[in-house]
């Protein structure tokens, strides 16, 4: 069962994946093993697919480096919940298919709590406790079913929420 990993305010992209462990430095095959290397050194070895990260305010500040969320994607993090996100980082999470919810659960959940997260409905459950998160918009749900916005685009040759080429007057988007 997925568990909670709790973090504080202002976790930046260097906290998530320090620059010296970028894929071109550490290797494409193992850069994810350095996620949270300095602030939670046990994380990469102990995180399980579907685990949920609870962050404080301003999650992901610092830079637009996509390899920080890419490391979390490779570790199969199930989602991130924080009261606020740095905008570029938030978009990188969504582009890679990591659900990100803006909600403050820092006082409600603890490290190691076992949870289930229904991304489509935005419901997080811990035992008998239910937390309603803002559900993702329809376009994002559509993309997450394909794995990410990028995977959706590769498969459908359009962005989620856009009309398919055959539905556009004139028949193509060229």
C-alpha positions in Angstrom: 0.0 0.0 0.0 1.4 3.5 -0.8 2.8 5.6 2.0 3.2 9.2 2.8 6.6 11.0 2.6 6.3 14.3 4.3 8.5 17.4 3.6 8.5 21.0 4.7 8.2 24.4 3.0 10.2 25.5 0.1 11.6 22.2 -1.1 13.6 23.2 -4.2 14.7 21.3 -7.2 18.2 21.0 -5.8 16.6 19.3 -2.7 14.7 17.0 -5.0 17.7 16.1 -7.2 21.0 17.9 -6.5 22.6 19.2 -9.7 25.7 17.1 -9.3 23.5 14.0 -9.8 21.9 15.2 -13.0 21.4 12.5 -15.6 24.4 13.7 -17.7 26.6 13.5 -14.5 25.4 10.4 -12.7 24.0 8.5 -15.7 20.6 8.1 -17.2 20.3 4.7 -15.6 20.8 5.8 -12.0 20.3 9.5 -11.5 17.0 8.8 -9.7 18.8 6.9 -7.0 20.0 10.3 -5.7 16.5 11.9 -5.2 16.4 13.9 -1.9 20.1 12.8 -1.4 20.8 15.5 1.2 17.5 16.0 3.0 16.1 12.5 3.0 19.0 10.2 2.1 16.8 7.0 2.6 14.2 8.1 0.1 15.4 6.7 -3.1 16.1 3.3 -1.6 12.9 3.1 0.3 10.2 4.8 -1.8 7.7 2.4 -3.3 5.6 2.8 -6.5 2.6 4.9 -5.8 3.9 6.6 -2.6 2.6 10.1 -2.2 4.7 13.2 -1.2 3.2 15.8 1.1 5.0 19.1 0.8 4.7 22.5 2.3 4.4 25.9 0.6 6.3 26.6 -2.7 7.2 23.1 -3.6 9.7 22.9 -6.4 11.1 26.4 -6.4 14.5 27.1 -7.7 14.8 26.2 -11.4 13.0 24.7 -14.3 15.3 21.6 -14.5 13.1 18.8 -15.6 15.4 16.1 -14.3 14.2 16.7 -10.7 10.6 15.6 -11.5 12.1 13.0 -14.0 13.8 11.3 -11.0 10.5 11.1 -9.2 8.8 9.7 -12.3 11.5 7.0 -12.6 10.9 6.2 -8.9 7.1 5.9 -9.7 5.9 8.5 -7.2 2.1 8.4 -7.2 1.5 12.1 -6.6 2.5 15.2 -4.8 0.3 17.3 -2.6 1.3 20.8 -1.5 -0.4 24.1 -0.7 1.5 25.8 -3.5 4.0 24.9 -6.3 6.5 26.8 -8.2 4.8 27.2 -11.6 7.4 25.8 -13.9 8.1 22.8 -11.7 4.3 22.2 -11.4 4.1 22.1 -15.2 7.1 19.8 -15.5 5.4 17.4 -13.0 2.2 17.4 -15.1 4.1 17.1 -18.4 5.8 13.9 -17.0 2.5 12.5 -15.7 3.1 13.1 -11.9 -0.2 14.2 -10.4 0.2 17.4 -8.4 -2.6 18.6 -6.1 -2.7 22.0 -4.5 -4.0 21.4 -0.9 -2.5 21.7 2.5 -2.4 18.3 4.3 0.8 19.0 6.2 -1.1 19.0 9.5 -3.2 15.9 8.7 -0.8 13.3 7.5 2.5 11.9 8.8 5.5 10.1 7.4 4.6 6.4 6.8 0.8 6.8 6.8 -0.6 4.2 4.4 -2.9 5.8 1.9 -4.7 5.3 -1.4 -5.0 8.1 -4.0 -7.7 8.2 -6.6 -6.2 10.7 -9.0 -9.2 11.1 -11.2 -11.6 12.0 -8.4 -9.0 13.7 -6.2 -9.7 11.5 -3.2 -6.9 10.5 -0.8 -7.8 7.9 1.9 -6.0 7.0 5.1 -8.0 4.3 6.8 -11.4 5.8 7.6 -10.2 9.3 6.9 -11.0 10.8 3.5 -9.4 14.0 2.1 -11.0 15.6 -1.0 -8.4 17.2 -3.1 -9.2 19.5 -6.1 -9.7 16.9 -8.9 -7.5 17.5 -11.9 -9.2 19.2 -14.9 -10.6 16.9 -17.7 -7.7 17.6 -20.0 -5.2 16.4 -17.4 -7.1 13.3 -16.5 -7.2 12.5 -20.3 -3.4 12.9 -20.4 -2.7 11.0 -17.2 -4.5 8.0 -18.7 -1.8 7.9 -21.3 0.9 8.3 -18.7 1.8 12.0 -19.3 1.0 15.0 -21.5 4.0 14.0 -23.6 2.9 10.4 -24.0 -0.6 11.7 -24.9 0.9 14.0 -27.6 3.0 11.3 -29.1 0.0 9.0 -29.4 -2.6 11.4 -30.6 -0.5 14.2 -32.3 -2.4 16.8 -30.3 -2.5 18.1 -26.8 -5.2 16.9 -24.4 -8.3 19.0 -24.6 -7.6 20.0 -28.2 -9.9 18.8 -31.0 -8.6 15.9 -33.0 -7.4 16.9 -36.5 -10.4 15.2 -38.2 -12.7 17.4 -36.0 -11.1 20.7 -37.1 -12.6 22.5 -40.1 -10.3 21.8 -43.0 -9.4 18.4 -41.6 -5.8 19.0 -40.5 -3.8 21.0 -38.0 -0.9 21.5 -40.5 
